[in-house]
Amino acid sequence: MGFAEELTTRYAPGGEAPSPEALEAFRQQAPKRSVLQFVPVRTMSWDHRKLGGVY
């Protein structure tokens, strides 16, 4: 499964796979697209409640 198909399936209502027409459109657009995949090295978070509602 290609990235466009995977992404479309993930965010489609009910997790439906894209139609054959959509897949063909993805194939035609692919030469103009780039995909970056980031691998987290470490994760940091912050509890904004500590700011007392002032950002």
N, C-alpha and C positions, 0 to 999 in steps of 0.2 A: 504494500500500500504506500502510495506516495504521500509526501507531506501535505499537499493541498487536500487530498482525499481524507487524510487523517484529521486535519484541522476542521474541515467541513463537517465530518461525522461527529466530532467532539461537540461542536457548538450548534448543530442542527436541532430543532425541536424533536424530542424523542430519540435523538441519536441516530436518525435515519442516514443511510449512506447516500451520497450524491447521485443524481440521475446520470444516465449515460451521456446526455447532452452536456451536463455540467462537467463531467470528466473530460469530454472532448475539448471544452473551453479551457480547462486547466492545462491540458496538453499543449494547446496552441499558445497559451500565455507563458508557459514554463521557460522558454528561452529568454524572456525579459525579466524574470524574477530571480531573487536571491533568498536563501534561507540561512539564518544564523542560529546555531544551537549553542546555548551557554551551559556550561557545566559548573555548578556552584562549588566554590572552594571552601567558603565558610558563610555562615548566615548570621545576621545581626538583626535585632528588632528593638523597638522602643515602646514603652508604655506611655502614650500621650496623656493619660489621665494625670500623670505627675506634673504636667504643665499647668494644670488648673484652668483649662479652657483658653489659655492665652498661647497663641502660636507665634 
